[in-house]
Amino acid sequence: MTTCLFLELRMTAPTTAFIVAMLEPVTASLFGVLLLGNHLGLVQLHGMVLILSTVMLLSVKQLDKCV
């Protein structure tokens, strides 16, 4: 599955590939919490918020360039 992800990222624009790659650890952590019952500490939650806010800012900037 990871190989498919890397192949897909090669075919997309660099900004989009970066955004998708940034979301991978966040989704892995969320699946760990939801499916495996893992617990996240304050540092992990803070990191997730930082990553999600960065992705949102990059997405908004990318949309502004298109308009």
C-alpha positions, 0 to 999 in steps of 0.5 A: 500500500505504501508503494501505491502511495508513493507512486500516486504522489509522484504523479501529483503536483508538488504542493498537493503531494506535500499536503497528502504526505503531511496528513499521513501521520495524523490519519495513522494516529487517529486510526490508532486511537479509534481502532486500537484504543491508543491514547495520545498525549498532549504533545501528540495532540499539539503536533496534530493541531500544528500539522492540520493548521499548516495543511489548512493554510497551504490549502487556502494559499493554493486555492488563492493562486487558482482564483 
